[in-house]
Amino acid sequence: MTETIFFAGFGGQGVILAGKLVCLAAMAEGKHVSHIPSYGAEMRGGTANCSVVVSDEEIASPLVPHPGVLIALNTPSLVKFGPLVRAGGLVIWNSSLCEPPGERAGVDYIAVPANALAEAAGSYKAANMVAVGALLSRRPGVAGLAAVEAALDEAVSARHRELNEVNRKALKKGYEAAG
C-alpha cells in the first residue's frame, strides 16, 4: 500500500500539522512516510500545503505531483490542486468554506463541513482534525484512528495541547461524517 496525500488551505488552518500528525501515526504503525511542507510568504492567511506519502515499502520519491488524495480546506486550494488528483483518487473538501467543485469523472468527492463539525467539537481551530478523521475513514490503510489520537501529544506543540481533547472529538466527527 502506498498512499499519496496533499493537504492544502490557508496559513493558520493547520494543514502542516495535519500532515505531520498523519506521518507520526503511520510511523508508529511501522509504515514509511515522507512529509514536505510548503508555506506562503504570509504568516497567517497566506497559503500552506504539504505533501505526505505513506507506504508499506521504502519511498523512492517524496514528490507528489498527482496525489491520490487531496484535502482542501479552502476554495483556492480546491481550485488549484483539485485538477492534479489522479484518476481513482479522492478529494475531501471543506463544505463550510469551499464552493462546490467541478467534479471530474473517476475521482470521488466528499463534502465535509469541517468548520461546522469542529465548532460542534469545541473549536473552529480543529477543522484540520475533522479533515484528518475523514481521511482515515476513507483511506483506513493510511493509519488507524487510535494511532492518530495517540500521536496528538507529540504533534501538537505544548502551548496548544489543551486543545487535544477537542482535537480527538473533531477526529471522530470527521471520521463519522465521511463514513
C-alpha positions in Angstrom: 0.0 0.0 0.0 1.3 3.4 -0.9 -0.9 6.5 -0.5 -0.1 10.0 -1.6 -1.9 12.8 0.1 -1.9 16.5 -0.4 -3.2 18.8 2.4 -3.9 22.4 1.4 -5.5 25.5 2.9 -4.9 29.0 4.3 -1.9 29.5 6.7 -3.2 29.0 10.2 -5.7 26.3 9.3 -3.3 23.6 10.5 -2.6 21.8 7.2 1.0 21.3 8.1 0.1 19.9 11.5 -2.4 17.6 9.9 0.2 16.1 7.6 2.7 15.8 10.4 0.1 14.0 12.6 -0.7 11.5 9.9 3.0 10.8 9.4 3.7 10.3 13.1 0.7 7.9 13.4 1.7 5.9 10.3 5.3 5.7 11.6 4.0 4.4 14.9 2.3 1.6 12.9 5.6 0.7 11.2 5.0 2.4 7.9 7.4 4.5 5.8 6.5 8.2 5.5 7.6 11.4 3.9 6.3 14.9 4.7 7.1 18.0 2.6 5.6 21.3 4.0 5.2 24.4 1.9 4.4 27.8 3.3 3.3 31.0 1.5 5.2 34.2 2.3 2.5 35.4 4.7 2.5 34.4 8.4 -1.3 33.9 8.6 -3.9 34.0 5.8 -1.5 33.1 3.1 -1.3 29.6 1.6 0.0 26.5 3.2 0.2 22.9 1.9 2.1 19.7 2.5 2.5 16.5 0.6 2.6 13.2 2.5 3.5 9.8 1.3 2.6 6.7 3.5 3.8 3.3 2.3 4.4 -0.2 3.5 7.6 -0.1 1.5 10.5 2.3 1.3 9.6 5.5 -0.5 11.5 6.1 -3.7 10.4 9.8 -4.1 8.7 12.1 -1.7 7.3 14.2 -4.5 3.6 14.1 -5.1 2.8 15.6 -8.5 -0.6 13.8 -8.7 -1.9 12.9 -5.3 -4.3 10.0 -4.6 -6.0 12.2 -2.0 -6.5 15.9 -1.8 -7.7 17.5 1.5 -8.8 21.1 0.6 -9.7 23.3 3.5 -10.4 26.4 1.3 -11.7 27.2 -2.2 -8.3 28.5 -3.6 -6.7 25.1 -2.7 -9.6 23.2 -4.2 -9.4 25.1 -7.4 -5.6 25.0 -7.7 -4.9 21.4 -6.6 -8.2 19.5 -7.5 -7.2 19.1 -11.1 -4.0 17.4 -10.0 -5.7 14.4 -8.3 -5.1 11.2 -10.2 -7.8 9.1 -11.7 -9.2 6.8 -8.9 -8.4 9.5 -6.3 -10.3 11.2 -3.6 -11.0 14.9 -2.9 -12.1 15.7 0.6 -13.3 19.3 0.6 -14.4 21.6 3.4 -18.0 22.4 2.5 -18.1 25.0 5.4 -15.7 27.3 3.4 -15.5 25.9 -0.2 -17.7 26.4 -3.2 -18.8 23.1 -4.6 -16.1 21.9 -7.0 -16.5 21.0 -10.6 -16.2 17.2 -10.3 -14.2 15.0 -12.6 -15.2 11.5 -13.7 -13.1 8.9 -12.0 -12.4 11.0 -8.9 -14.5 10.7 -5.7 -15.6 13.9 -4.0 -16.5 14.0 -0.3 -18.0 17.2 1.1 -17.2 17.5 4.8 -18.4 20.6 6.8 -15.1 20.7 8.6 -15.6 24.1 10.3 -19.1 23.3 11.4 -18.1 20.0 12.8 -15.0 21.5 14.5 -17.3 24.1 16.2 -19.5 21.2 17.4 -16.4 19.5 18.8 -15.5 22.6 20.7 -13.3 24.9 18.5 -13.2 26.1 14.9 -9.5 25.6 15.1 -10.0 21.8 14.9 -11.3 21.8 11.3 -8.0 20.2 10.2 -8.6 17.4 12.6 -12.1 16.9 11.1 -10.4 16.5 7.7 -7.9 14.0 9.1 -10.7 12.0 10.5 -12.5 12.0 7.1 -9.2 10.8 5.5 -8.9 7.9 8.0 -12.5 6.9 7.3 -12.0 6.8 3.5 -8.4 5.5 3.5 -8.1 3.3 6.6 -4.7 1.9 5.4 -3.0 5.2 6.0 -3.2 5.0 9.8 -5.7 3.9 12.4 -7.8 6.4 14.3 -6.3 5.2 17.6 -2.7 5.8 16.3 -3.6 9.3 15.2 -5.2 10.1 18.6 -2.0 8.8 20.3 0.2 10.9 18.1 -1.5 14.2 19.1 0.6 14.9 22.1 3.8 14.6 20.0 2.5 16.5 17.0 0.8 19.4 18.9 3.0 22.0 20.5 2.9 22.2 24.3 1.2 25.6 24.2 -1.7 24.1 22.2 -2.1 20.7 23.9 -5.1 22.0 25.9 -7.0 21.6 22.6 -6.2 17.9 22.2 -9.5 16.7 23.8 -11.3 18.9 21.2 -8.9 17.5 18.5 -9.9 14.0 19.5 -13.6 14.8 19.3 -13.1 16.5 15.9 -11.2 13.5 14.5 -14.1 11.3 15.4 -16.7 13.7 13.9 -14.7 13.8 10.7 -14.4 10.0 10.7 -18.2 9.6 11.1 -19.1 12.3 8.6 -17.1 10.6 5.8 -18.1 7.1 6.7 
